[in-house]
Amino acid sequence: MKKNFSKKGFTLVELLIAMTIFVSFVGILIGSYTSIIKGQREADEYRIMYSESRKIFETVIQELRDGMVDYKKYDANTVGGVIGGLETLHIISKDASMQSSIVYGKSGVVSIKKGKFGEVGMELNLNSPDLVKVTDFKFYISPSVDPYDDKNVYNDKNQLHPKVTVYGKFVRKFGNGKEYSMELQTTVSSRIYNQVYD
């Protein structure tokens, strides 16, 4: 009687090679998936930081477009220069009935105080330091004197239109423990073309 050795199957070496290829492939897939998830989480964290930062900037821009710099709150000695590095911006409405102040506090919060002219109004924080902490926030006003005040009109040969440059640095601690920062800056021109108060 003849023995039949034609049984089909895998040898031990073939199984080991197949398992090695499979494990390597799965390892590459898991590594890729992990890096994609990590990238998406960081992108989400950046989006939160950018969104909170833009919210502050949009509030400042809207306040400046609805009003003008309250020059009477600032002591300026040079005509045509820049009042710079301020942590508080004072704004007065077009009809001089409302006033607001945007204030950067050292606790990492930017707040706005708004109310009727001459009265203390409500105060609202524009950011939550748990989400985004503000580490630097400055206002630069140009020109340094009210260009629509009669006593300054003839002294200012350039007749500069009032503008405010806003600079902010924002920090957020991501879930992985790292701190990331972002700097934003914008310049807003006043849309008021005359003096609103005496």
Helices and strands as residue ranges (DSSP letters): H 12-66, E 67-69, G 71-73, E 83-86, E 88-93, E 98-105, E 109-116, E 122-125, E 133-142, H 150-153, E 163-173, E 179-189
